[in-house]
Amino acid sequence: MRPKKSKVTSHKSQVKRKKISKMKVRKSGKKIFLKSALKKFKQLLIKQREKFVNEMENITKDTLKTSQRDASGDLSGYTLHMADVATDHYDREFSLGIASTEQGVIYEIDEALKRIEDGSYGLCFTCDKVISKKRLTVVPYAKYCIECQEKEELTQRKGA
């Protein structure tokens, strides 16, 4: 008589089957996400892109389209105090720095959308392994798996 399988063993095999069904093996042997998962990631990327574009437009509208005098609320014809000018200049530079960072994220999102189209989305640039679904849910434009991202950041810190 055969011993009965425990519930734990059967549950583990079900989990394995689910994981396999979420991925597809390419001819090269690399696993990639199925079309349904890619569709969800694409929607997530588009939603994040819209959010960053709106934020960047608001920053540039507030920063670049208002004159320094209007931004300070000064209606007189006299020049501003040097400290006020410096503060306004700092605020503008800070806002433009944020806009620049957001522009970089928009570029990364566009690149991720291209990777979805060419079939390389979800593969680490360094080790060519599949980036975890959890990571891509949090950072859908990620180019590296967690291990390679940590190595990349460590290298950047040493170089700086």
PyMOL commands that set and color helices and strands:
alter all, ss='L'
color gray80, all
select helices_A, chain A and resi 7-22+35-64+68-72+82-118+133-138+146-159
alter helices_A, ss='H'
color red, helices_A
select strands_A, chain A and resi 23-25+31-33
alter strands_A, ss='S'
color yellow, strands_A
deselect
rebuild
show_as cartoon
